[in-house]
Amino acid sequence: MKRSQQGFPIVVSDRTLYRYMVTKHLGEGGFGEVFQARIRSLRLNVALKRFKLDPGGTRAGRERWAREASTHGSMSHPNILQVLDAFKYEGFLYLATELATGSLDNCTPPQGWDELEVMRAGMHVSSALHYMHTAWTDEGPLIHRDVTPNNIFYFQEASLFKIGDFGIAKALDGEDGVAVTQIANWSFVAPELVKDGFSVPQSDLFQLGLVLYFMAQGESAIPTNLSVADRKRSVVGGAAYRAASDAPFESEGLQGCIKKLLLRDMDKRYQSASEVFADLRAVHREARRKDDP
């Protein structure tokens, strides 16, 4: 990877946009836009994220693209969205990934998912987080910092859930084990981030608990219609844990896992993603036994 004159890394590809045929506009956000496209030579549909470069692009946006392309592209795990290509072309930066059926924020029904699928999603995402926190590199854990419904992708045909969007992920250097974090969605943040402005691996786990609650109930534990100030107070005050305690669940085991993920005290919360995976696998097996006596 080389560096531009401005000093931030640029991923250079000899493949250009001519390789792709854009077929559908999927959405947009502060970073740019997402399209469905087809790689002509492979007849393969992909998601193509387009980031603004110049004119009108910002250094922060360019750095986010380069960081996401570099970090995301270096990972290999069945529950992490696969990066296929990264390139710049005529004033835009592009990132091509495998195409999902949808993200959880746009394919979660109002009544919530079947709880077996919630458990499956939890196992898939916790497996990916375990890889990021322990096996990604020898340098230290990688904290995703944005485990939210719009960054968990569902592949319906394979019944797979994958985590994506590593634009604000942070690799820890091992000195203090924390990372100052940007805020993407105040309804999906951990208490330590609100109180002290940092994230640790357990912060990803708290966010996973919020995602699983959202999947199970069809709504956020911290209501999105509250003001930012009220959402902050709710997070710090333990509203997510209380919501999980009061909400109706068919599986007490799933409810217990979500409640433990949503504990305000990091020392009482799950300490590793592998622990989360083990508990969710156990409750998933128990739930399947009840369904198929």
Buried (B, 14 or more C-beta within 10 A) or exposed (E): EEEEEEEBBBBEBEBEBEBBEEEEEBEEEEBBBBBBBBBEEEEBBBBBBBBBBEEEBEEEBBBBBBBBBBBBBEBEBEBBBBBBBBBBBEEBBBBBBBBBEBBBBEBBEEEBBBBBBBBBBBBBBBBBBBBBBBEBEEEBBBBBBBBBBBBBBBBEEEEBBBBBBBBBBBBBEEEEEBBEBBBBBBBBBBBBBBEEEBBBBBBBBBBBBBBBBBBBBEBBBBEEEBEEEBBBBBBBEBBBBBBBBEBEBEBEBBBBBBBBBBBBEBEEBBEBBBBBBEBBBEBBEBBEEEEEE
